[in-house]
Amino acid sequence: MSFLDNKFTSRDFVESSKEDGGLRKKLIFKSDKENQDLISILTVVKNGEKYLEECILSVANLNYKNYEHIIVDGGSTDKTVQIIKKYEDQIDYWCSKSDLGLYDGFNTALTLAKGKYLSFVNSDDLLTPDSLLILNSYTNKYPEKDFIFGSVQKHWGVLHGYRPWKIRFSWGFYSSHSTGFFIKLSSAKKLGFYNLKYKYSSDYDYFYRMIVHHKMKGMATNKREVFGIFRRGGFSSQINFFDHFCEEIKIRLDNKQNRILVLIIFIYKFLKNFNRI
């Protein structure tokens, strides 16, 4: 099955890239090893020169070595591409071309992943050195699981756990999309692409389809098993609350959630955040 078979399609990004490079261009390809699945780390970036180098180095310094790092640049005008080229021998594949935004870049990255499991690591976030070792211990022990949420360090504490029953009314059902979420490539292909109709919270729609519609099975690591560090000030923090709020309601309705429950959620959040609207 191919991502391109899915109705949520991304533009033909790679073939029209202004530039690309990495180990694959040198015909160096990686694969699964005994008891060590190949894991795809996907980074989507645009004008991320401030923290990108730290992100790349956090991947390069992983204690688990059977991974591939893929970087999709959305047409940066700063020094992002220069930084990528600096570490080209440690990046499996990268490409650069203007796109339709963050989730379009996600979709392009999905089509490039070759690992048994994949994860998105934003350009301003970091993976911890033992993160993939921890992941590998879980995937070997629970091979039937479609996805795993690892704990993630934020500026105020640790996000951890997986509570699927909360997804129908709350965002507090998982740890993090970046650095903490790993999914089987085969399961991701069944889900298809991130829906480009949603500009701010397509990851929530993705999780809703994954958990509610496809009924995929997942689990969380122990709270102390931190996979990554999520830096404040990224894409999600730049979204206007009202725009984010309206899109959340639209996603719930589009996914055919109970309209009475959606109305209750709308009224509750509207009153709770009235001063922000």
Salt bridges, closest charged atoms under 4 A:
GLU19 OE1 - LYS85 NZ 2.55
ASP20 OD1 - LYS25 NZ 3.43
GLU53 OE2 - LYS86 NZ 2.85
GLU54 OE1 - ARG231 NH2 3.43
GLU68 OE1 - ARG24 NH2 2.83
ASP89 OD1 - LYS26 NZ 2.60
ASP92 OD2 - LYS30 NZ 3.20
ASP104 OD2 - ARG11 NE 3.72
ASP205 OD2 - ARG209 NE 3.04
GLU248 OE2 - ARG252 NH2 2.96
GLU248 OE2 - LYS269 NZ 2.80
ASP254 OD2 - LYS197 NZ 3.16
ASP254 OD2 - LYS250 NZ 3.68
